[in-house]
């Protein structure tokens, strides 16, 4: 081959190789971006409703740029030591029963939203579920039988409706710690009927003490970590306060090789809202919309872009958006408050990333 022809051929092949390499690099970038968006749950926690909901109730969820919703059926116990568990009865609200959860799930899926089915227990007088403790082995066995029936009912429904994520318990440390073998066997039984992703939601102060995270797909945290004793800390102060908690969560993620998910997160719009973020009492009568906004933004900035973090579900969201929240309402929902724009803006930013 003539030298000039040979030289042109070499240059042509080199150009083609560079072009192919560039295309491959672009494909990798696009693929990574797609994986990133799919990997984050930008969710809200939908409070069970008394009556069936419609597509008009879903529109505000879409408008806040959420891509996932936690649907929460309920079982009821008379006391912390009662083995009886009442669930899926006609006396319960529509959204607390299996048929209501099924219809809500179908509606959410039809609007392109992912679903986490997250059963809860309510104990009379609002006692904390993490303190459940039976008085005898017989009572423990009875509670286990009842709880397994409760959870498998909703795991089966989740499987039938192709639910993306199932949470097999919420803030039940006393039960989970005392009867670990039961929980390990329950996970195996759930896996036989449900093939989606599994998690369990543990309270912020006990999440490191659960021993069965390696059997699940995500480490679920109800993220009410105390951050500041201040009346109205700013974003920078709150981000600094997150550092030790964040380090502990990252270590937990690495220990079990599982991503952290905030199965619940949120703040009230009151003074001192980040001192004891779990506090839902009516004692605090102040209104502080700036703190709710700052606390949410600090949390988003600290966690949402971490590779070991899977996203979370904002506590809480009421189906009748027009009547929910409001700037004088100082409970957890951000609906019709300034904080809603923070949620909408950040969830929207995650879509564009």
C-alpha positions in Angstrom: 0.0 0.0 0.0 1.2 3.5 -0.9 2.5 5.5 2.2 0.0 8.3 1.8 -2.9 5.8 1.4 -1.6 3.9 4.4 -1.4 7.0 6.4 -4.9 8.1 5.6 -6.2 4.6 6.5 -4.5 4.8 9.9 -5.9 8.3 10.5 -9.4 7.1 9.5 -9.3 4.1 11.9 -8.0 6.3 14.7 -10.8 8.8 14.1 -13.3 5.9 14.2 -11.9 4.6 17.4 -12.1 8.0 19.0 -15.6 8.4 17.8 -16.6 5.0 19.2 -14.9 5.7 22.5 -16.8 9.0 22.8 -20.1 7.4 22.1 -19.3 4.7 24.6 -18.4 7.3 27.2 -21.7 9.2 26.6 -23.7 5.9 26.9 -22.0 5.2 30.2 -22.8 8.7 31.5 -26.4 8.4 30.4 -26.7 5.0 31.9 -25.3 6.2 35.2 -27.6 9.1 35.3 -30.6 6.8 34.7 -29.5 4.5 37.4 -29.1 7.4 39.8 -32.6 8.6 39.2 -34.1 5.1 39.5 -32.2 4.5 42.7 -33.7 7.3 44.8 -37.1 7.1 46.3 -38.4 10.7 46.4 -41.5 9.7 48.4 -44.3 10.8 50.6 -46.1 8.9 53.4 -49.8 8.8 52.5 -52.1 8.9 55.6 -54.9 6.3 55.4 -58.2 7.9 54.4 -61.7 7.3 55.7 -63.1 6.9 52.2 -61.7 5.8 48.8 -59.4 8.2 47.0 -59.5 9.3 43.4 -57.0 10.5 40.8 -57.6 14.1 41.8 -56.0 13.3 45.2 -52.9 12.0 43.4 -52.3 15.1 41.3 -50.8 17.2 44.2 -48.3 14.3 44.9 -47.2 14.4 41.2 -47.0 18.2 41.4 -44.5 18.0 44.2 -42.3 15.9 42.0 -42.6 12.7 44.1 -41.9 9.4 42.4 -43.0 7.1 45.2 -45.7 6.8 47.9 -45.8 4.8 51.2 -49.3 3.3 51.7 -49.9 2.4 55.3 -52.5 -0.2 56.5 -53.0 -0.5 60.3 -53.5 -3.1 62.9 -54.5 -2.3 66.5 -53.4 -3.6 69.9 -55.1 -2.9 73.2 -51.9 -2.5 75.2 -48.1 -3.1 75.0 -48.6 -6.5 76.5 -51.7 -7.7 74.6 -51.1 -10.4 72.1 -54.3 -9.7 70.2 -53.9 -7.8 66.9 -57.0 -6.5 65.2 -56.7 -5.8 61.5 -58.7 -5.7 58.2 -62.1 -5.3 59.8 -65.1 -3.4 58.6 -64.9 -0.9 61.5 -61.6 0.4 60.1 -61.2 3.2 57.7 -61.0 2.4 54.0 -57.3 3.2 53.7 -56.4 1.0 56.7 -57.8 -2.2 55.2 -56.5 -4.5 52.5 -59.1 -3.6 49.9 -58.4 0.1 50.3 -54.6 -0.4 50.2 -55.1 -2.5 47.0 -57.2 0.2 45.3 -54.9 3.0 46.4 -51.9 1.0 45.0 -53.6 0.5 41.7 -54.4 4.2 41.4 -50.8 5.2 42.3 -49.4 2.8 39.8 -51.7 4.1 37.1 -50.2 7.5 37.7 -46.6 6.2 37.3 -45.8 6.3 41.0 -43.9 3.5 42.9 -45.4 2.1 46.0 -44.1 1.0 49.4 -46.6 -0.9 51.5 -45.8 -0.2 55.1 -48.0 -1.8 57.7 -48.2 0.0 61.1 -49.5 -1.0 64.5 -51.4 1.5 66.7 -51.6 0.8 70.4 -54.5 2.3 72.4 -53.6 5.7 73.9 -50.8 6.0 71.4 -48.2 4.1 73.4 -44.9 3.6 71.6 -44.8 0.3 69.6 -41.0 -0.1 70.3 -41.9 -0.9 73.9 -44.1 -4.0 73.1 -43.4 -6.8 75.6 -45.5 -9.8 76.3 -45.9 -11.3 79.8 -45.4 -14.9 79.0 -44.0 -17.3 76.3 -47.6 -18.2 75.5 -48.5 -14.6 74.8 -45.3 -14.1 72.6 -46.4 -17.1 70.5 -49.9 -15.8 70.1 -48.6 -12.4 69.1 -46.2 -14.0 66.6 -49.1 -15.9 65.0 -51.2 -12.8 64.7 -48.4 -10.6 63.4 -47.4 -13.2 60.8 -51.0 -13.3 59.5 -51.2 -9.5 59.4 -47.9 -9.2 57.5 -48.4 -12.0 55.1 -51.9 -10.7 54.2 -50.3 -7.4 52.9 -47.2 -9.1 51.5 -49.4 -11.3 49.4 -51.4 -8.3 48.2 -48.1 -6.5 47.5 -47.1 -9.4 45.3 -50.4 -9.5 43.5 -50.1 -5.7 42.7 -46.4 -5.8 41.8 -45.5 -3.4 44.6 -42.0 -2.2 44.3 -41.1 -2.1 48.1 -42.6 -3.9 51.1 -41.8 -2.9 54.7 -42.4 -5.8 57.1 -42.6 -3.8 60.3 -42.5 -0.2 61.7 -40.7 0.7 65.0 -41.0 -2.6 66.8 -37.6 -2.9 68.4 -38.8 -4.6 71.6 -40.5 -7.3 69.6 -37.7 -7.6 67.0 -35.0 -7.8 69.7 -36.8 -10.2 72.0 -37.9 -12.6 69.2 -35.2 -12.3 66.5 -35.6 -15.9 65.3 -39.3 -15.2 64.6 -38.4 -12.2 62.5 -35.7 -14.1 60.5 -38.2 -16.9 59.7 -40.9 -14.3 58.9 -38.5 -12.8 56.3 -38.1 -16.2 54.7 -41.9 -16.7 54.5 -42.4 -13.3 53.0 -39.8 -14.0 50.3 -41.8 -17.0 49.3 -44.8 -14.9 48.3 -43.3 -11.6 47.5 -40.3 -11.0 45.1 -39.9 -7.2 45.3 -37.6 -5.3 47.6 -37.8 -5.7 51.3 -37.1 -3.3 54.2 -38.0 -2.8 57.9 -38.5 0.6 59.5 -36.6 1.0 62.8 -36.5 4.1 64.9 -33.4 6.3 64.6 -32.0 5.3 68.0 -32.3 1.5 67.6 -31.5 1.0 63.9 -27.9 -0.1 64.7 -29.2 -2.8 67.1 -31.2 -4.7 64.5 -29.4 -7.9 63.5 -31.3 -9.1 60.4 -30.5 -6.2 58.0 -28.4 -8.6 55.8 -31.7 -10.5 55.0 -33.3 -7.4 53.6 -32.6 -5.1 50.6 -32.5 -1.8 52.4 -31.8 -0.6 56.0 -35.0 1.4 56.9 -34.6 4.3 59.3 -37.4 6.5 60.7 -35.0 9.5 60.8 -36.1 11.6 63.7 -32.5 12.3 64.9 -32.1 15.1 67.4 -30.1 17.8 65.8 -30.2 21.1 67.7 -31.4 22.6 71.0 -31.8 25.9 69.3 -35.1 27.7 68.7 -34.5 28.2 65.0 -31.2 26.9 63.7 -30.2 27.7 60.1 -29.2 25.3 57.3 -25.5 25.4 58.0 -26.0 24.7 61.7 -28.3 21.8 60.9 -25.9 20.3 58.3 -23.1 20.4 60.9 -25.3 18.6 63.4 -26.0 15.8 60.9 -22.3 14.9 60.6 -22.1 12.3 63.5 -25.4 10.7 62.6 -24.4 10.6 59.0 -21.1 8.9 59.8 -22.9 6.2 61.9 -25.4 5.5 59.1 -22.7 5.2 56.5 -20.8 2.7 58.7 -24.0 0.7 59.1 -24.5 0.7 55.4 -21.0 -0.6 54.9 -21.3 -3.2 57.6 -24.3 -4.9 56.0 -23.6 -3.8 52.4 -27.1 -2.3 52.2 -28.2 1.2 51.3 -29.9 3.4 53.9 -33.5 4.4 53.3 -35.4 7.0 55.3 -38.7 5.1 55.7 -39.9 8.2 57.4 -38.4 11.7 57.7 -39.9 15.1 58.4 -40.2 18.0 60.8 -42.9 20.2 62.3 -43.1 23.9 61.6 -42.5 24.9 65.2 -39.8 26.5 67.3 -37.3 23.9 68.5 -38.6 21.4 65.9 -35.1 19.8 65.5 -34.6 19.2 69.2 -36.9 16.2 69.5 -38.2 15.8 65.9 -40.3 12.8 66.9 -42.5 14.9 69.2 -46.0 15.0 67.9 -47.7 16.4 71.1 -49.8 19.5 71.0 -47.8 21.2 73.8 -45.8 23.3 71.4 -48.1 26.0 70.1 -45.6 28.1 68.1 -45.4 28.3 64.4 -42.0 28.4 62.7 -42.2 27.8 58.9 -38.6 28.8 58.3 -37.3 26.0 60.6 -39.3 23.3 58.8 -38.0 24.5 55.5 -34.4 24.8 56.7 -34.5 21.3 58.4 -35.7 19.7 55.2 -33.2 21.4 53.0 -30.3 20.4 55.4 -31.4 16.8 55.3 -31.7 16.8 51.5 -28.3 18.4 51.0 -26.6 16.0 53.4 -28.1 12.7 52.1 -29.8 12.7 48.8 -26.7 12.6 46.6 -24.9 9.9 48.6 -24.4 6.7 46.7 -25.1 4.7 49.9 -28.5 6.4 50.4 -31.6 5.2 48.7 -34.0 8.1 49.3 -37.0 8.4 51.6 -40.6 9.0 52.4 -41.7 12.4 53.8 -43.9 12.3 56.9 -46.7 13.0 56.2 -49.2 13.6 53.4 -53.0 13.8 53.5 -55.0 12.8 50.5 -57.3 15.8 50.6 -54.5 18.3 49.8 -56.7 21.5 49.7 -57.8 20.9 53.3 -54.4 19.7 54.7 -51.8 21.7 56.6 -51.7 25.4 56.1 -49.3 28.0 57.6 -51.1 28.1 61.0 -51.0 24.3 61.3 -47.8 23.3 63.1 -47.9 19.5 62.6 -45.7 17.5 60.4 -47.3 17.8 56.9 -45.6 20.4 54.7 -48.8 20.8 52.7 -49.8 24.4 52.0 -46.8 25.6 53.9 -43.6 27.2 52.6 -41.7 24.0 53.1 -43.7 22.4 50.3 -41.7 24.5 47.8 -38.5 23.1 49.3 -39.7 19.5 48.8 -41.0 20.3 45.3 -37.8 22.1 44.3 -35.4 19.4 45.6 -37.4 16.4 44.3 -37.6 18.2 41.0 -33.8 18.8 41.0 -33.3 15.1 41.6 -35.3 14.4 38.5 -33.1 16.7 36.4 -29.8 15.4 37.8 
